[in-house]
């Protein structure tokens, strides 16, 4: 993989129950960080040959850091456990990318639907949509408010009229017909989350 490089963990922050954000920066003698666009992900090369992909959730205009947020999955395959228990500020990690298979297209309006940790690629998309000055709304579901990464920050930044938080312990399952509303020509719908949510949105 020709795009591999070593990055330093600048900061490790718990952003929700079971979710940590890693802010990664170049080593002191390292090359500049690569550019990226909303929807991109990094490969993290972890111990024992593990390679895991995590969506970038920071600001593409920030040339000093690349940020990912990782949910600790008890029944996962070891990647999230490694991130949560073995990576600390000051450590270095090998990464690949960024690569983008989830590009944000130009559209006259957007609806974003996020379930749980699926919020991560959506965060930079919201910033881009706001910068474009087009209408958009986010419908964000999770088990509980405490488990929903970035929820309070998103409401504070964009307002509760645009950021609709729907924790399941308060609202039940997402009422997608009500949240999505009528089909609007040209409107782009972006969804990231567990498989059943993607199937329901489709």
C-alpha positions as CSV (number, residue, x, y, z in Angstrom):
1,X,0.0,0.0,0.0
2,X,1.8,3.1,-1.3
3,X,-0.2,5.6,0.8
4,X,1.0,4.2,4.2
5,X,2.5,6.6,6.7
6,X,3.1,6.8,10.5
7,X,1.0,9.3,12.5
8,X,1.2,10.3,16.1
9,X,-1.8,10.2,18.4
10,X,-2.1,13.9,19.4
11,X,-5.1,13.5,21.6
12,X,-7.5,10.7,22.7
13,X,-10.9,11.9,23.9
14,X,-14.0,10.0,25.1
15,X,-16.8,11.6,23.1
16,X,-19.7,9.3,24.2
17,X,-20.2,6.1,26.2
18,X,-17.9,3.6,24.6
19,X,-16.6,5.9,21.8
20,X,-13.2,7.5,21.7
21,X,-11.9,10.1,19.2
22,X,-8.3,9.9,18.1
23,X,-6.7,13.0,16.7
24,X,-3.8,12.0,14.6
25,X,-1.0,14.3,13.4
26,X,2.3,14.0,11.5
27,X,5.4,13.0,13.3
28,X,7.9,15.9,13.8
29,X,9.8,14.9,10.7
30,X,6.8,13.6,8.8
31,X,5.4,14.7,5.5
32,X,2.3,17.0,5.4
33,X,-1.0,15.3,6.0
34,X,-2.9,14.3,2.9
35,X,-6.0,16.2,1.8
36,X,-9.4,14.5,2.2
37,X,-13.1,15.2,1.5
38,X,-16.3,14.4,3.5
39,X,-17.0,10.7,3.5
40,X,-13.4,9.6,3.4
41,X,-11.9,6.9,5.7
42,X,-8.5,5.9,7.0
43,X,-7.1,2.4,7.3
44,X,-5.6,1.8,10.8
45,X,-2.9,-0.9,10.8
46,X,-3.1,-2.4,14.2
47,X,-1.4,-5.3,16.1
48,X,-1.4,-8.9,14.8
49,X,-2.0,-7.8,11.2
50,X,-5.4,-6.2,11.9
51,X,-6.5,-3.5,9.4
52,X,-9.6,-1.6,10.2
53,X,-11.3,1.3,8.3
54,X,-12.7,4.3,10.2
55,X,-14.4,7.3,8.8
56,X,-12.8,10.7,9.2
57,X,-14.9,12.9,11.4
58,X,-12.8,16.1,11.6
59,X,-12.5,19.2,9.5
60,X,-11.0,18.7,6.0
61,X,-9.7,22.3,6.2
62,X,-7.6,21.4,9.3
63,X,-4.2,20.5,7.8
64,X,-2.7,19.6,11.2
65,X,-4.8,16.6,12.2
66,X,-6.9,13.7,11.0
67,X,-9.6,12.5,13.4
68,X,-11.5,9.2,13.7
69,X,-14.0,8.1,16.3
70,X,-14.2,4.4,17.3
71,X,-16.9,2.5,19.1
72,X,-15.8,-0.2,21.4
73,X,-17.5,-3.4,20.2
74,X,-17.6,-6.2,22.7
75,X,-18.4,-8.8,20.0
76,X,-16.0,-7.2,17.4
77,X,-13.0,-8.7,15.8
78,X,-10.3,-6.9,17.9
79,X,-9.8,-3.6,16.1
80,X,-11.9,-1.5,18.4
81,X,-10.5,-3.3,21.5
82,X,-7.0,-2.4,20.4
83,X,-7.9,1.3,19.9
84,X,-9.6,1.5,23.2
85,X,-7.1,-0.4,25.3
86,X,-3.7,0.0,23.6
87,X,-3.5,3.4,22.0
88,X,-2.7,6.5,24.0
89,X,-1.7,10.1,23.3
90,X,1.9,10.1,22.1
91,X,1.8,6.7,20.5
92,X,2.4,6.3,16.8
93,X,0.3,4.2,14.4
94,X,0.6,3.3,10.8
95,X,-2.3,4.4,8.6
96,X,-3.3,4.0,5.0
97,X,-5.4,6.5,2.9
98,X,-7.4,8.6,3.1
99,X,-9.8,7.0,0.5
100,X,-13.3,8.0,-0.3
101,X,-16.1,5.6,-1.5
102,X,-18.9,7.8,0.1
103,X,-18.4,11.2,-1.6
104,X,-20.8,14.0,-0.9
105,X,-22.4,15.0,-4.2
106,X,-23.6,18.5,-5.0
107,X,-27.3,18.7,-4.4
108,X,-29.9,21.5,-3.8
109,X,-30.8,20.0,-0.4
110,X,-29.9,17.0,1.8
111,X,-31.3,14.7,4.4
112,X,-28.7,12.9,6.5
113,X,-29.7,9.9,8.6
114,X,-27.2,8.5,11.1
115,X,-27.5,5.5,13.5
116,X,-25.0,5.2,16.3
117,X,-21.4,5.4,15.3
118,X,-22.6,6.0,11.7
119,X,-22.5,9.7,12.6
120,X,-18.8,9.8,12.0
121,X,-18.7,10.3,8.2
122,X,-21.8,12.5,8.4
123,X,-20.2,15.2,10.7
124,X,-17.9,16.7,7.9
125,X,-20.8,16.4,5.4
126,X,-22.9,18.7,7.6
127,X,-20.1,21.2,7.7
128,X,-19.8,21.1,3.9
129,X,-23.6,21.4,3.4
130,X,-23.7,24.4,5.8
131,X,-20.8,26.0,3.9
132,X,-22.7,25.5,0.6
133,X,-25.7,27.3,2.1
134,X,-28.2,24.7,1.0
135,X,-31.1,23.3,3.1
136,X,-30.3,20.2,5.1
137,X,-31.5,18.2,8.1
138,X,-29.9,15.5,10.2
139,X,-31.9,12.7,11.8
140,X,-29.7,11.0,14.4
141,X,-30.7,7.9,16.3
142,X,-28.9,5.9,19.0
143,X,-29.5,3.8,22.0
144,X,-29.4,6.8,24.4
145,X,-28.1,10.3,24.4
146,X,-25.1,9.3,26.4
147,X,-24.1,6.9,23.6
148,X,-24.5,9.4,20.7
149,X,-21.1,10.9,19.8
150,X,-21.0,14.6,18.9
151,X,-24.7,15.0,19.6
152,X,-24.5,18.0,21.9
153,X,-21.9,19.7,19.8
154,X,-23.9,19.3,16.6
155,X,-27.0,20.8,18.2
156,X,-25.0,23.7,19.6
157,X,-23.4,24.4,16.2
158,X,-26.4,24.0,13.9
159,X,-29.5,24.1,16.1
160,X,-32.2,21.6,17.1
161,X,-34.3,22.5,14.1
162,X,-31.7,21.0,11.8
163,X,-30.2,18.3,14.1
164,X,-33.0,16.0,15.2
165,X,-31.7,13.8,18.0
166,X,-33.8,10.6,18.4
167,X,-32.4,8.4,21.2
168,X,-34.3,5.1,21.3
169,X,-34.8,5.1,25.0
170,X,-36.7,8.4,24.6
171,X,-38.3,8.1,21.1
172,X,-38.3,4.4,20.2
173,X,-37.1,3.4,16.7
174,X,-36.7,6.1,14.1
175,X,-40.0,6.9,12.4
176,X,-38.4,7.1,9.0
177,X,-41.6,7.9,6.9
178,X,-42.2,10.9,9.2
179,X,-38.6,12.0,9.4
180,X,-37.9,11.6,5.6
181,X,-41.2,13.2,4.5
182,X,-42.2,13.4,0.9
183,X,-39.8,12.7,-2.0
184,X,-38.2,16.0,-3.1
185,X,-36.7,16.1,-6.6
186,X,-32.9,16.5,-6.5
187,X,-32.6,16.1,-2.7
188,X,-29.8,13.8,-1.7
189,X,-30.3,11.3,1.1
190,X,-27.2,10.1,2.9
191,X,-27.4,7.3,5.5
192,X,-24.8,5.6,7.7
193,X,-25.4,3.1,10.4
194,X,-26.3,-0.5,11.1
195,X,-27.6,-2.7,8.3
196,X,-31.2,-2.7,9.3
197,X,-31.3,1.1,9.3
198,X,-29.8,1.2,5.8
199,X,-32.4,-1.3,4.6
200,X,-35.2,0.7,6.2
201,X,-34.1,3.9,4.6
202,X,-33.8,2.3,1.2
